[in-house]
């Protein structure tokens, strides 16, 4: 076994940092509870758009600040898109339908078949916060048992190989294949907007 000097470890960390930078990775957090990635903080950072893909958006829709943030983004003529699993309970769907009725030009909700493998938040098409759902954290009823404990990766646009681009394309592809919560696309100009 070859001996490795401490300098080798430092050089390897520097190389890893360069590679992560090439992918647009600017940071990460050990949990979703850290301020930079909390749903409320993400939404408050959004100036014109916020796109979410995940299980049921419970960390968003059930919070008192959510309506205030929808109002703020609505005043800016922005958009909030939630792409969630079809299997969430009816009360959650009703709550989202009510909010969508209150903010018809701002909030769009679509139901995807199956479950997302990733929890994706895209802020103003410039920042991606991503984590994954592993089978070990999904309960039998579809709830995420450890959602607040999941590590998060933060990616920004600007790097040539930024992971933001493929995740935006993934989001848009799933969005286009998913069913609108309200049963129709009442805003055709938005249904054709994409990240591409």
Secondary structure, 3 states (H helix, E strand, C coil): CCCCCHHHHHHHHHHHHHHHHHCCEEEEECCCCCHHHCHHHHHHHCCCEEEEEECCCHHHHCCHHHHHHHHHHHHCCCEEEEEEECCCCHHHHHHHHHHHHHCCCCEEEEEECCCCCEEEEEECCCEEEEEECCHHHECCCCCECCHHHCCEEEEECCCCCCHHHHHHHHHHHHHHHCEECCCCCCCHHHHCCCCC
